[in-house]
Amino acid sequence: MSSLRAVFLDFDGTLADGGRVPDAHVEAVRAARKNNRVLLCTGRPKAMLKQVLPIGFDGIVASAGGYVEVNGEVLLDRRWSAPLAKRGIQVLDEHDVAYLLESPESVLGRPGVDERIIRRLDLSGIDPEKLVPGLDIQMTDDLSGASFAKVSCFDSDVPVDQLAAEMGTELAAVESSLPGEMKNSGEIYLKDVHKNDGAAIAAEALGVPQSDVIAVGDGINDLELLDYAGLGVAIEGADPRVLAVAQRLAPPPSEDGLATLFTELGLV
């Protein structure tokens, strides 16, 4: 590998533990940036990263690859077309889903959706404040002009893949990776948008070849990312499908895993 490497970090379950970033991870990221590039690569939109961005990163791949920003410059901002967005909201409302429309600048929802989400998380044994600290949902009855990149569903009467199929062939869905009983919860996204595509755009902008890309993750939406990277690292205990594509493992954030990994890789 060359002297300059680009490290793409998943957020939930990789950088953060229950929404909290361990101090050792903060220190590791800042130390690694002295001679490398470290970027967030998450399914969350930028609007849900306000609490973590002050750590300092060289870029963001957010909305599961739909949004790419490097050194403050936006390189990609993919969103649903207006007709698809209209159809998607119609299907969600027909099934009385508790959902959030996610974009880089905002998280939108129907009035009362925050209470439904908190109730659903509580029933699943998840602390909402730890999961999404500082989440600011803009609630409104008028979502007719909403512009968004992804939908998160927290409570539905049907599986998320069925919702996606009813909305249109351009979409795909992934079930929730949240702990607890989160049945019929997950994310719906443009099926040609993936984390690895966003990472490739960011790496090219940074002048880092694919062989010098390191990716770390634990969720199903990290599969393509880990497979794309020159070195794909899975978090111990991750989904077996993620473990199968990884070249090595790292301890979970509860054990300061990134600090250990960065030291072993010579990043700090």
N, C-alpha and C positions, 0 to 999 in steps of 0.2 A: 504494500500500500504506500501511496505517496504521503508526504508530511501533512497535507491538508485533507481531512476527512469530514464528511457531513453525516451527522447523527440525527435520525428522525425518531422522535419519541411519542408513542401513544400516551394519552393522558390518564384515563381511568384504568386503574389496575396496573399501571406501568410507572408513570411518573408520580401519580397520586394514589393514596390509600384512603378510600372513602371520601374523596374530595379534598383531602389534605395532603400537601406536598411535604414530605419529611425534610427537616433542615439539612440532612446529609445530601439529599438530592439537589437542593438549591445550591449548596456549595459545590457539588460535583458538576452541575451544569455550568456554573460561572467559571470554574477552573478549566473545564474542557474547552470553553469558548476562546481561551487565550491563544490556542494553536489549532483549533478546529472550528467547525460550524455546527451549532446545535439548533434544531428546529422542532417545534411541536407538530405532530401529525395525528390529528384527532377527528373523531366523528362529530364532535361538538362544533357549533358555529362560533365565529369570533366573538359574538355578543355574549357567549357563555364562558368566556375565558378572561374576563376582566380581573378576576382575583389572582390569576396565575401569571399574566403577562409581565407584571413588574419584576419577576425573576430575571428576565432578560433572555431573549432568544434572537437568533439570526433570521428567523422567518417562521411562518405559520402555514401549515397545510391543514385547513379546517373543513368542516362540512363533508368529511370523509373523502376529500380530494376535490371538492367543487370550488374551493377557495384557496388561492395561493398568494402569499405575500412574502417578499424577501427584502430585507433591509428597508422596510416601510413602503415598498412599491408593490401595488397590487398587480399580479401577473395573470390571474384567472378569477373569474367570478361567475360560475355557472348557476343558472336558476331554471326553474320550471317555466315553460312557456305560459302565457296568459290563459289560453284555452285549457291546458293541462291542469294548471293551478285551480281554475274554476271547477273543473270536473272532480279534482281531488278533494276539494273542500266539500263539494256536494255529497260525495260518497262517505266521507268522514262524518258529516252531520246526519246522514241517513242512518248510519249505524250507531249514532250517539257516542262516538269515540271521544275520550279525553285526549286531546292532541295539542301539539305545539308546532307552529310554522316557524322554521328557523332560517335566518339570514345573517349575513355578517354584522348588520347594524341593529337587529332587533330579534326578539322572540315574541311571536304573536299568539293569542289564544282567545277563546270565547270567555265572557264573564263567568267566573266561578270555576274555571278549569284548574286554577291553582289549588283550590280546596279539594277537587276531585283527585288531583295528582297526589297531594299530601295524604289523603285518605287511602289511596291505592298503595302508596309506599309504606305507610304505617301498617297496613294489613299484611304486607310482605316482610315486615321486620326491618325496614330500611329507614334510616334517619334522613329526612329530606334536606336538612341543613348541611349535613356532612356530604351528601351526594352532590348538591348543587348550591354551594355557598354563594349568597349574593345574587341569585337568579332574579332578574327583573322581567316579569312577563307583562307585556302591553296587552291588556284585555279590551276587546271591543266586539260589538255585535256586527260591525261592518268589516268583513274580511274580503270584500269584493275586489279590491285592488291590491291585495297582498302579493308581495314579491318574495319568494323564498327558494331555498336550495334543497331543503330536506324537511321531512315531517317526523316528529317523534310521537309515538302512540303509547299511552300509559294504561289505557283501559278500553277494551273493545269487546263486542259480542262475537266477533269472528277473528281468526288469525290474521296477522298483518299481511301475509302473502296473498290472502284472498282480497283484502282491501286494495292492495297494489294491482291485482289482476282486474278488479272492477274499474280502476281509475284509467288504466291504459297500458299498452304494450311497451311504452318507453320506460316503465318503472320496474323496480325490484324491491325486495324487502329482506330484512334480516331481523330475526327474533332478538329480544332484549337479552343482553349479557349481564343484566343486573342480578345481584344475589336475591334470594327469596323467591316467593311465588308470584312471578310477574307474567302470568298467562295472558296470551293474546296482546303482548306488548312488544314494541320494537321500533324499527325505523324504516321509512319508505323513501327511496332516493332514485335519481336517474340512473338506470342500470349500466350506462356506459361511463359512469363516474366512479373512480376508485382511488384509494389513498396512493397507490403506486404511481398513478398518472400525475397526481399533484406533486409527489416527491421527485419525479423525473424532471418536471418543469423547474422546480426549485433548485435541484442539483445542477442542472444546466446553467441556470442563472448565476450560480455560485462558482461555476467552472470546475465542479467536482465530478469526475467520471463515475459511472455506475459501480465500478469495481471498488471504489473508495467510499461507497455509501453503506452506512450501518443503520439498521432499522430494528427497533425494539417494540414489541407489542404482545398482547395477550388475548385479543378478541377475534371473532370471525372476520370482522372487517379489516383485520391486519394480515390476512392470508396472502393477498397479492403483494402487499408491501414487503413482507418478509421474503417472499419468493423473488421479488425484483432486486432487493439489496445485494450488494457484494457480500455482506455478512448479515444474515437474519437471525435475530435473537428473540427467543420466546421466554416469557416469564414462567417460572416453575408453577405447575398446577393449572396452566392454561388449557384451553380446549384441545383435545387430542389432535384435531385437524391442524391447529396452529403449531403444535409441537412437531408434527410430521414434516413441516416445511422448514423448520428452524435448523440452523447449523450449530447453535449452542444455546444454553439456558442461562438465565440470571435469576437470583432470588427475588421474591416479591418486595414491593415498597415497604411493607411492614418490617422487613429485615434490611432496609437501606440498600436494596439490590442494585440500583444504578450506580451507587458509589463504589460498590465492589466491582461491578462490570467495567466501569470506566478506568479503574485502577489496573485491572487485569489486561485491558486493551491498550494501556499506555496513553489514554486520552487526557489524563491529569498527571 
